[in-house]
């Protein structure tokens, strides 16, 4: 980093403001949103999965969406690093 920005992200003990780089914060928030999209059964996640997913996987073609283009690359990471935990079976429907 250069000059002024270096002072902002430096630790407080070194005279900086201890701010996190916005790129890293944005990436962490996108990963969190991707995890909620894949794993939650809220209305918004069900709606987005029905629109942007096919057979449990993200659709690969382009969508004009400011949110989807940011979240889409992180969904692969979330799916690759997720585990299924077997519960009590209360939510299983036949």
DOFIDO-949798 format. One record per atom (N, C-alpha, C): residue number from 1; residue in three letters; atom name; z, y, x. Coordinates in steps of 0.001 Angstrom, whole numbers, plus 524288, in hexadecimal, padded with zeros to 5 digits. Layout:
NODE   num   residuo   atomo       z       y       x
NODE   NUM       ALA      CA       Z       Y       X
...
END
This chain:
NODE   num   residuo   atomo       z       y       x
NODE     1       UNK       N   80000   7FB66   80343
NODE     1       UNK      CA   80000   80000   80000
NODE     1       UNK       C   80000   804D8   8036F
NODE     2       UNK       N   7FEF6   8091D   800F6
NODE     2       UNK      CA   7FE50   80DDD   803F4
NODE     2       UNK       C   80260   811F3   80269
NODE     3       UNK       N   804F2   8144E   8063C
NODE     3       UNK      CA   80842   818DA   805BB
NODE     3       UNK       C   80BC0   81924   80100
NODE     4       UNK       N   80A31   81C3E   7FD3B
NODE     4       UNK      CA   80D54   81D5C   7F898
NODE     4       UNK       C   80EA3   8186E   7F58F
NODE     5       UNK       N   80ABD   81516   7F49E
NODE     5       UNK      CA   80BB1   81045   7F1B4
NODE     5       UNK       C   80F62   80CA3   7F499
NODE     6       UNK       N   80F0C   80C93   7F9A8
NODE     6       UNK      CA   8127C   80946   7FCCB
NODE     6       UNK       C   8182C   80AE0   7FBFF
NODE     7       UNK       N   81925   80FE0   7FB74
NODE     7       UNK      CA   81E6D   811D1   7FA7B
NODE     7       UNK       C   8206E   81054   7F51C
NODE     8       UNK       N   81D00   80FEE   7F156
NODE     8       UNK      CA   81EA4   80E87   7EC07
NODE     8       UNK       C   8203A   808D9   7EB94
NODE     9       UNK       N   81D85   80564   7EE4B
NODE     9       UNK      CA   81EA0   7FFD3   7EDC8
NODE     9       UNK       C   82289   7FDE1   7F1DA
NODE    10       UNK       N   8241E   80139   7F57F
NODE    10       UNK      CA   82806   7FFB5   7F963
NODE    10       UNK       C   82D53   7FED8   7F6C2
NODE    11       UNK       N   830A5   7FB84   7F904
NODE    11       UNK      CA   835E3   7FAA2   7F6D0
NODE    11       UNK       C   83919   7FFA9   7F6B2
NODE    12       UNK       N   83CE7   7FFD9   7F326
NODE    12       UNK      CA   84039   8047A   7F2AE
NODE    12       UNK       C   842FE   805B6   7F7CC
NODE    13       UNK       N   844B3   801A9   7FA98
NODE    13       UNK      CA   8476C   80273   7FF86
NODE    13       UNK       C   84418   80511   803AF
NODE    14       UNK       N   83EF3   804AB   80314
NODE    14       UNK      CA   83B5A   8070B   806DB
NODE    14       UNK       C   8395B   80C52   8050E
NODE    15       UNK       N   83B9B   80E5C   800CB
NODE    15       UNK      CA   839FE   81379   7FED6
NODE    15       UNK       C   835B5   8134D   7FACA
NODE    16       UNK       N   8341B   80EAD   7F920
NODE    16       UNK      CA   8300D   80E37   7F529
NODE    16       UNK       C   8325E   80DE2   7EFB4
NODE    17       UNK       N   82F07   80D31   7EBDB
NODE    17       UNK      CA   830BE   80CC1   7E66B
NODE    17       UNK       C   830FA   8071B   7E48F
NODE    18       UNK       N   82F87   8036D   7E7E9
NODE    18       UNK      CA   82FBE   7FDD3   7E6B3
NODE    18       UNK       C   82C65   7FC62   7E1F3
NODE    19       UNK       N   82809   7FF25   7E140
NODE    19       UNK      CA   82478   7FDE7   7DCF4
NODE    19       UNK       C   8212B   7F930   7DE69
NODE    20       UNK       N   81FF8   7F603   7DA8B
NODE    20       UNK      CA   81C9E   7F17D   7DB6B
NODE    20       UNK       C   816EE   7F334   7DAF0
NODE    21       UNK       N   81378   7F0ED   7DE08
NODE    21       UNK      CA   80DE7   7F238   7DD81
NODE    21       UNK       C   80BF9   7F0EB   7D7FD
NODE    22       UNK       N   80934   7F480   7D591
NODE    22       UNK      CA   8078D   7F3C5   7D024
NODE    22       UNK       C   803FF   7EF06   7CF74
NODE    23       UNK       N   80107   7EDA2   7D36D
NODE    23       UNK      CA   7FDA8   7E90A   7D310
NODE    23       UNK       C   800E6   7E421   7D246
NODE    24       UNK       N   8053D   7E3AD   7D524
NODE    24       UNK      CA   8089B   7DF16   7D49F
NODE    24       UNK       C   80B73   7DF02   7CF60
NODE    25       UNK       N   80D30   7E390   7CD9E
NODE    25       UNK      CA   80FD2   7E3E5   7C88E
NODE    25       UNK       C   80C05   7E272   7C431
NODE    26       UNK       N   80739   7E46D   7C47C
NODE    26       UNK      CA   80346   7E332   7C08F
NODE    26       UNK       C   80211   7DD5F   7C07F
NODE    27       UNK       N   80199   7DB06   7C515
NODE    27       UNK      CA   80074   7D56D   7C566
NODE    27       UNK       C   804E6   7D235   7C30E
NODE    28       UNK       N   809BC   7D3BC   7C418
NODE    28       UNK      CA   80E39   7D0F3   7C1ED
NODE    28       UNK       C   80E5B   7D16A   7BBF8
NODE    29       UNK       N   80D2C   7D5FD   7B9EF
NODE    29       UNK      CA   80D26   7D6BE   7B441
NODE    29       UNK       C   808AB   7D3BD   7B1AA
NODE    30       UNK       N   80431   7D380   7B439
NODE    30       UNK      CA   7FFD2   7D07E   7B21D
NODE    30       UNK       C   8010D   7CAA7   7B212
NODE    31       UNK       N   803B1   7C8BA   7B621
NODE    31       UNK      CA   80557   7C33E   7B636
NODE    31       UNK       C   8093F   7C222   7B1DA
NODE    32       UNK       N   80CC9   7C5C3   7B0FA
NODE    32       UNK      CA   810A2   7C51F   7ACC6
NODE    32       UNK       C   80DEC   7C511   7A777
NODE    33       UNK       N   80A30   7C87B   7A6A6
NODE    33       UNK      CA   80749   7C8A4   7A1C1
NODE    33       UNK       C   80412   7C3AA   7A107
NODE    34       UNK       N   801AC   7C1BD   7A539
NODE    34       UNK      CA   7FEA3   7BCE4   7A4F7
NODE    34       UNK       C   8022C   7B846   7A394
NODE    35       UNK       N   806D8   7B81A   7A5D2
NODE    35       UNK      CA   80A88   7B3E7   7A496
NODE    35       UNK       C   80C17   7B40F   79ED9
NODE    36       UNK       N   80D34   7B8A7   79CD1
NODE    36       UNK      CA   80EA0   7B927   7974A
NODE    36       UNK       C   80A0E   7B7BB   793C5
NODE    37       UNK       N   8055E   7B937   79551
NODE    37       UNK      CA   800B9   7B7F0   7923F
NODE    37       UNK       C   7FFF2   7B210   791DC
NODE    38       UNK       N   800BA   7AF4F   79629
NODE    38       UNK      CA   7FFDC   7A9AA   7964E
NODE    38       UNK       C   80451   7A6AB   793BD
NODE    39       UNK       N   80923   7A88B   7943E
NODE    39       UNK      CA   80D9C   7A551   792BC
NODE    39       UNK       C   8105B   7A6CE   78DAA
NODE    40       UNK       N   80FA6   7AB73   78BB1
NODE    40       UNK      CA   8127E   7AD27   78701
NODE    40       UNK       C   80F61   7AC0D   78212
NODE    41       UNK       N   81232   7AB94   77DC9
NODE    41       UNK      CA   80FBD   7AAD0   778AF
NODE    41       UNK       C   81090   7AF86   77526
NODE    42       UNK       N   81073   7B427   77771
NODE    42       UNK      CA   810E9   7B8EE   7745F
NODE    42       UNK       C   80B9A   7BA3E   771F4
NODE    43       UNK       N   80B95   7BDB9   76E31
NODE    43       UNK      CA   806B6   7BF09   76B7A
NODE    43       UNK       C   80293   7C128   76F33
NODE    44       UNK       N   80429   7C492   772C8
NODE    44       UNK      CA   8004C   7C6EB   7764A
NODE    44       UNK       C   7FDEC   7C2DC   779F2
NODE    45       UNK       N   80127   7BF28   77BDE
NODE    45       UNK      CA   7FF0C   7BB48   77F81
NODE    45       UNK       C   7FB85   7B75E   77CB0
NODE    46       UNK       N   7FCDF   7B5F1   777EF
NODE    46       UNK      CA   7F98E   7B26A   774DD
NODE    46       UNK       C   7F450   7B50B   773BA
NODE    47       UNK       N   7F479   7BA09   77252
NODE    47       UNK      CA   7EFAF   7BCEE   7712D
NODE    47       UNK       C   7EC31   7BD4D   77600
NODE    48       UNK       N   7EE69   7BEB1   77A7A
NODE    48       UNK      CA   7EB43   7BF31   77F3C
NODE    48       UNK       C   7E932   7B9EE   78114
NODE    49       UNK       N   7EC4C   7B5CC   7809A
NODE    49       UNK      CA   7EA62   7B09D   78223
NODE    49       UNK       C   7E5E3   7AEE7   77E9C
NODE    50       UNK       N   7E634   7B028   77991
NODE    50       UNK      CA   7E1F2   7AEA4   7760F
NODE    50       UNK       C   7DCEE   7B19E   7774E
NODE    51       UNK       N   7DD78   7B63F   77973
NODE    51       UNK      CA   7D8E7   7B97C   77A9E
NODE    51       UNK       C   7D6B0   7B875   78012
NODE    52       UNK       N   7DA10   7B793   783F7
NODE    52       UNK      CA   7D861   7B74D   78960
NODE    52       UNK       C   7D89E   7B1DB   78BC5
NODE    53       UNK       N   7DA93   7ADF8   788E4
NODE    53       UNK      CA   7DB04   7A8AC   78AF5
NODE    53       UNK       C   7D7A1   7A4F3   787CC
NODE    54       UNK       N   7D5CF   7A0DB   78A58
NODE    54       UNK      CA   7D2FC   79CA6   787C2
NODE    54       UNK       C   7D4EE   79786   78A15
NODE    55       UNK       N   7D6DC   7941D   786BB
NODE    55       UNK      CA   7D8EE   78F05   78860
NODE    55       UNK       C   7DD37   78F97   78C7D
NODE    56       UNK       N   7E09D   79381   78BCA
NODE    56       UNK      CA   7E514   79444   78F3B
NODE    56       UNK       C   7E3EA   796E8   79462
NODE    57       UNK       N   7DF0E   79881   79546
NODE    57       UNK      CA   7DDA2   79B0D   79A32
NODE    57       UNK       C   7DB29   7A057   79904
NODE    58       UNK       N   7DBD1   7A420   79C90
NODE    58       UNK      CA   7D97C   7A945   79BA4
NODE    58       UNK       C   7D386   7A909   79BA8
NODE    59       UNK       N   7D131   7ABD3   7980A
NODE    59       UNK      CA   7CB80   7AC28   797C4
NODE    59       UNK       C   7C99A   7AF5C   79C69
NODE    60       UNK       N   7C569   7ADA0   79EE3
NODE    60       UNK      CA   7C3B4   7AFF5   7A3D3
NODE    60       UNK       C   7C022   7B4B3   7A33A
NODE    61       UNK       N   7BDA9   7B578   79EB2
NODE    61       UNK      CA   7BA0B   7B9E3   79E6E
NODE    61       UNK       C   7BCF2   7BF0D   79DB0
NODE    62       UNK       N   7BA36   7C34C   79E60
NODE    62       UNK      CA   7BC73   7C88B   79E64
NODE    62       UNK       C   7BDF6   7CA49   798EA
NODE    63       UNK       N   7C28E   7CCA0   7987D
NODE    63       UNK      CA   7C446   7CF3A   793B5
NODE    63       UNK       C   7C56D   7D4E6   79511
NODE    64       UNK       N   7C3F5   7D869   791A7
NODE    64       UNK      CA   7C515   7DDE9   79296
NODE    64       UNK       C   7CAB1   7DEFB   790DC
NODE    65       UNK       N   7CE4D   7DE4C   79473
NODE    65       UNK      CA   7D3D5   7DEFB   79355
NODE    65       UNK       C   7D69D   7E0BE   79840
NODE    66       UNK       N   7D9A6   7E4E5   797D3
NODE    66       UNK      CA   7DC7A   7E6D6   79C63
NODE    66       UNK       C   7E0F9   7E33A   79DD9
NODE    67       UNK       N   7E329   7E06D   79A1F
NODE    67       UNK      CA   7E783   7DCE5   79B37
NODE    67       UNK       C   7E58A   7D7B6   79D48
NODE    68       UNK       N   7E1A7   7D570   79AB8
NODE    68       UNK      CA   7DFDA   7D036   79C1D
NODE    68       UNK       C   7DDC9   7CFF6   7A1B4
NODE    69       UNK       N   7DAEA   7D3DA   7A36C
NODE    69       UNK      CA   7D8BF   7D3B8   7A8BC
NODE    69       UNK       C   7DD11   7D3F3   7ACD7
NODE    70       UNK       N   7E18E   7D617   7AB95
NODE    70       UNK      CA   7E5EE   7D625   7AF39
NODE    70       UNK       C   7E918   7D120   7AF26
NODE    71       UNK       N   7E9A4   7CEC6   7AA86
NODE    71       UNK      CA   7ECDF   7CA16   7A9E9
NODE    71       UNK       C   7E9ED   7C51E   7AB6C
NODE    72       UNK       N   7E4E9   7C4EA   7AA47
NODE    72       UNK      CA   7E1CC   7C029   7AAFF
NODE    72       UNK       C   7E24F   7BDAC   7B06A
NODE    73       UNK       N   7E1EF   7C090   7B4BA
NODE    73       UNK      CA   7E261   7BE07   7B9D9
NODE    73       UNK       C   7E7BB   7BB86   7BAC9
NODE    74       UNK       N   7EBBC   7BD6F   7B828
NODE    74       UNK      CA   7F105   7BB7A   7B8FD
NODE    74       UNK       C   7F245   7B6AE   7B5AF
NODE    75       UNK       N   7EF27   7B5A8   7B1B5
NODE    75       UNK      CA   7F022   7B11E   7AE61
NODE    75       UNK       C   7EF6A   7AC14   7B172
NODE    76       UNK       N   7EB87   7ABE7   7B4D3
NODE    76       UNK      CA   7EAA5   7A744   7B812
NODE    76       UNK       C   7EF73   7A63A   7BB78
NODE    77       UNK       N   7F1AE   7AA55   7BDB7
NODE    77       UNK      CA   7F65C   7A9CF   7C0F4
NODE    77       UNK       C   7FAF4   7A7C0   7BDC7
NODE    78       UNK       N   7FB9E   7A9DE   7B91A
NODE    78       UNK      CA   7FFED   7A830   7B5B5
NODE    78       UNK       C   7FF4E   7A274   7B439
NODE    79       UNK       N   7FAAD   7A0EF   7B29A
NODE    79       UNK      CA   7F9C4   79B81   7B0F6
NODE    79       UNK       C   7FA76   797C9   7B597
NODE    80       UNK       N   7F88F   7994A   7BA2C
NODE    80       UNK      CA   7F8FA   795E7   7BEC3
NODE    80       UNK       C   7FE9C   79534   7C097
NODE    81       UNK       N   801F7   798EE   7BF60
NODE    81       UNK      CA   80763   798BE   7C135
NODE    81       UNK       C   80B4D   797D1   7BCD5
NODE    82       UNK       N   8097D   795CC   7B86B
NODE    82       UNK      CA   80CF5   794D4   7B3FD
NODE    82       UNK       C   80E1F   78F09   7B371
NODE    83       UNK       N   812B6   78DEF   7B167
NODE    83       UNK      CA   8145F   7889E   7B052
NODE    83       UNK       C   815D9   7882D   7AA93
NODE    84       UNK       N   81522   78397   7A868
NODE    84       UNK      CA   816EB   78292   7A319
NODE    84       UNK       C   81C3B   77FFC   7A361
NODE    85       UNK       N   81FEF   78206   7A06D
NODE    85       UNK      CA   82523   77FBA   7A028
NODE    85       UNK       C   825A6   77D25   79AD6
NODE    86       UNK       N   826D7   7781E   79AEA
NODE    86       UNK      CA   8275A   77534   7960D
NODE    86       UNK       C   82C7C   776AF   7937E
NODE    87       UNK       N   82C28   7783E   78E95
NODE    87       UNK      CA   830DB   779D9   78BB4
NODE    87       UNK       C   832A2   775A7   787F8
NODE    88       UNK       N   834E3   7776B   783AB
NODE    88       UNK      CA   83718   773D0   77FCF
NODE    88       UNK       C   8330D   771A8   77C15
NODE    89       UNK       N   82E6D   77400   77BD3
NODE    89       UNK      CA   82A66   77224   77848
NODE    89       UNK       C   82A8D   774D3   772F9
NODE    90       UNK       N   82DC5   778D0   7725C
NODE    90       UNK      CA   82E4B   77B87   76D5D
NODE    90       UNK       C   82949   77E44   76BA3
NODE    91       UNK       N   8260C   77FED   76F43
NODE    91       UNK      CA   8214F   782DC   76DDE
NODE    91       UNK       C   81C71   77F7A   76D75
NODE    92       UNK       N   81CE8   77A5D   76E0D
NODE    92       UNK      CA   81872   776E4   76DC8
NODE    92       UNK       C   81702   775F4   76816
NODE    93       UNK       N   81202   776A0   766DD
NODE    93       UNK      CA   81022   775C7   7618D
NODE    93       UNK       C   80BA5   771DC   761B0
NODE    94       UNK       N   80BC7   76E14   75E35
NODE    94       UNK      CA   80798   76A35   75DCD
NODE    94       UNK       C   804A0   76ADE   758CA
END
